[in-house]
Amino acid sequence: MITYADTETHPITAAEPVPRLVVSGFCAADQRVHLALRDDLDPSHLATILEGDLVMANPAFDALVWLRAYPELLRVMLDALNAGRIKDLLLREKQIDHAYGARERGTKYNLGAVAHRRVGGEVDKADPWRLKYGGLDGVPLEHWPPGARAYVEHDVACQVPIYAAQELHADLLADQARQVRASVMLAAHGARGIETDPDLVHVLEVAFDEMRVQHERVLLDVGLVRPKNKKPGAPLVKCQKLAKQLIEDTWPTTCLRTPAGGPALSLEALEALDIPPEHPLYAYAALGSLVSKGSTYLDPLRVPVVRHSYDPCVSTNRTSCYSPNLQNLPRSIKKWVRGLDKVSPGIEYPSGKPLSMREPGFRECLVARPGHVFVVSDWSQMELVTLAQTCIDWFGWSHLGDAIREGRDAHEELGSTIAGFDIRGHAMHKVYRTLAKAPNFGYPGGLGAERFAAWADANYGEQLEGSGIVIDVAFARTLKRHWLAQWPEMRLYHKRIGALSKPITMKLDRTGYVRGGMGFTDASNLPFQAGAAAAAKDAGWELFVLSVTGGLCGGWPVLLVHDEYVVEVPEERAHECAAIVERVMIGALARLCPDVPGAVETMILKRYTK
């Protein structure tokens, strides 16, 4: 039997990220809804429901709400999630769109949008009762206003036709249980949150403000900014007309242009011009970059606890993070400010060797709670492992897999091939090993030489600075020849994908994940990216289960950054926790990549860093 359910709660606040339950609604296929107040719902009845299939819209939220109200249901809830009995209408809709290549930027996946698209139904998410249920806590249902009952009843009943319509695409949803489990454990990350260091946040605020004033003084002198009005202290505004004229005069043929034909002034367009420091537009572009990064990454840190959110499944099967995006915090802020006093982040594990002092940035503003540390563990060359496993599955062999299995360093081996000599122990070891990462990570996705050169410069240019090595288009082609010679299975890999009918639809054998509407590069990336993402979700779920059942030394996972987990744990149990985290992560990858062993590296930190 299938049960459909929804909850209404007190408002979400910083103090209560998992709000108090007010009412739960349930119905079967007949759409007759039964409402139960928090104190009237018998936990054993909910346990019985969890023994069958349960359909909800965003059950990650509802599950945490129920567990707060009825903690005795923890084991039953975990069993239901492990068995795949809990279905998420919103995640199912995303997976169906991914399979047909129909997910577009801006597509909404709330219950109202899904109801409208899938069955032509309407769910009024502007209904004022949506945020007022806290005021009805403790009020008997017979005294509720009709609108308050109707809102929750409709939210439950409308799920029935949506689920039925989605079941027409059930063959595309083989991976849905993994996605629901991931959504729950990721929601728990945000509920726990990560504390910030207010003193360091203030240091960055001052540094960014000082640099902003410095840029503005330069721009005032040349007329590229001006006061918005004549009032004292008026904010400055950019003089776009003069900026466009300077671009037109200096880069008439190479500048990026707007659809209307004029020079583009976006941050990306200005950075693409490679403006020399002495040119007036250098400060114009630098100011834009500074303000953009400050608002994106620094402003969200001005709170005691950062509570981030995730999309548990984007089209690549990876996760994405938002409000704020902690998965893409810049490694360094030297591009915007310099000269800050260095900080000590923590130690290596298991050696206990102190990590080097480093200049602080956005990452270092995230700190463990008093008495706690972060166990930060990441898979080594994770996507190379999943790539090699894919080649073994498809062709029965992989030189890359052989190298990893035998404990050889894939970057070191390719670096030696590129250099023409064994780089082990050589003074240029770090340079050539770093250089090898570019083709090892960039070319499996099917990039051409021009796109690869731009990608490699953006990702490795700063690390190769001063080495005399520049990855231009010609050198990109040379690197690809070396890469194909080192890992010849990649010719077969790209040949197989290139032979598929366009647009490409692919179902991954080891996970059941489906993505369609792809071109060559997306299809080239999917097997190893989606495979790595699946292993990361499996490991995250196991860590979550251990954390809520007492098996993680009092630790709690707080952040997933693609191939890295951050677990906050009492300091005295850090080494014990680190060993458990590594075991879980290695095991999760091994289950999906049985022929290519993975490895994990760990740091124990007081403040987050990379």
C-alpha positions, 0 to 999 in steps of 0.5 A: 500500500502507498501512503502520501504524506505532508507536514506543516510546522512552525517557521524555520529560524536560525535557532530552529533549522529543523522546526517543530511539527504542528500537523501531519497529513496522510492519504491513500490513493482515494485522496481522502486526507486524515490530519493528525496533530503532533501530540495526537499522532501515535508514533506506532501508527507512523511506524506502520506507515513507514513499513510500506511505501511513503510518497512525499514532496521533499521528505528530507525536511519531513523526515527530520521534522518527524525525528525531532517530534518522535525520536523513537522512530529513528531506526524505523525511519533509517530502515525505510530509507535504506529499503527505498520505501520513501519516495520524493516527488520533487527528486523524481521529477528532476531525474525524469527531466535529466533522463530526457535532457529537459532540465533547464536553468531556472526550472522550478521543482517545488510541489506547485511547479511539479503539479502544474507541469506533470498533471496540470494541477495547481498548488498555491504556494502563496497561500498565507496559511503556508507560514502561519501553522505555528500559531495553530500549535495546540489548537484542536483541529475542529477549531481550525479555520477552513483555509488552514485545513484545506491547504494541508489537505490539498498538499497531500491529495495532489501528490496522488496523480503526480506520482501516478504520472511519474510512474509512467517513467519508472524505468528512469528512476532506478537510482531514486532511493540513493537520491532520497537518502542523499537528500536526507543526509545533506539536509542534516548538514545544513541543520547542523551548520558550521560556525564562523570566526567573527574576528577573521571575518572582520579582518577580511571585511576590513581588507576588502573595504580598504582595497575597494577604496583603493580601486575607487580612488584610481577610478575617480581620478580617471572618471570611470566612477563618479558620485551618484549625486551631490550629497556628501558621502553619496555612493559611487556609480560606474561610468559605463559609457567611458568604460565602453569607449576605452574598450572600443579604443583599445580592444576593438576586435578582441573584446566580447560584445553584447547582443546589441553589438556594444562592448560587454562590461561583465566581469567575465568579459573584462577578465577575458581582455587580460588588461595590463595593470597600468591601464585604467580599466584594470582597476575597473575590472578589479573593483567589479571582481572584488565586489562580486566575490565579497557579496558572494562569499564574504557576506554570507559569513557574517553570521555565527553559524552558516546553514547551507543548502544543497540540490542533491542531484543536478544533471551530472548526478553531482550535488550543488550547494547554495545559500551559501555555496560552500562547495566553490569557495576560492582556494585563495583570495590573493587575487583580491587582497594580500598581506594578511597575517597567516593562520595555522589550520591544523595537523595531518592525519595520522602523522600529527605533523602540523600543517603549514601556516597559510594566508587566510581566505573565505574557507578559513573563516569556517571553524569547528565548535569549541572542543571540536575539530574538523576531520577533513577527508578526500578521495585521492584521484577519485574520478580517475578511479571511476574512469578506470573502472568504466574502461574495465567494464567496457573494454576489460582492461585499463592501463590507468586502472593498472597504475592505480591498482599497483600504487603508482602515481598516475600524475607522476607517470604522465608527468614523466612522459611529458617531461621526457625523464623520470621526475621522481626526486627531480627539482621539477617534480612538483611542476610536472606533476601539477602539469599532468593533472591538467590532461588527466582531469581535463581530457577525459571529458572530451575537450578540444585543444582550445577549450582545454587550454582555457580550462587548464589556464584557469585551473592550473595557471597560477600553480604553474606560474614562474615555471616557464610553462604556458598551456597554449593551444599548440602545447594543449595538443602536445599534452593530449598526444602524451596523455593518449600514449599513456592511457591508450584505452581513452581512444576506445572510450571516446570512440565508443561515446562518439559512435552513440546517436545524438542527442545521447542518452546513457544509463549507467550500469552500476548505479542505474542513473540516466541522463539524456539530451547530451552532446559528446563532452557531457556524455564523456564526463557522465560515467566517471563524474556520476559514478564518483557522485554516487559513491560520495552519496553512499559514503555520506549516507553511511556517515549520517547513519553512524552519526545518528546511531552513535557510531561516529565518535560523537561526530557529525558530517557538516559539508560535502565538497564533491570528493571531500567530507568534513566531519565535526567531532570532539577533539579527543576522538578525532583520530578514532573518527578519522579512521572510521571516516576513511574506512567508510569512504574507501568502502563506498567507492570500492562497492562501485569500483571493485577493480580499482582501489581508491584511497583517502587522505585526511587532515584534522583541522581547527579551521577549514582549509584546502 
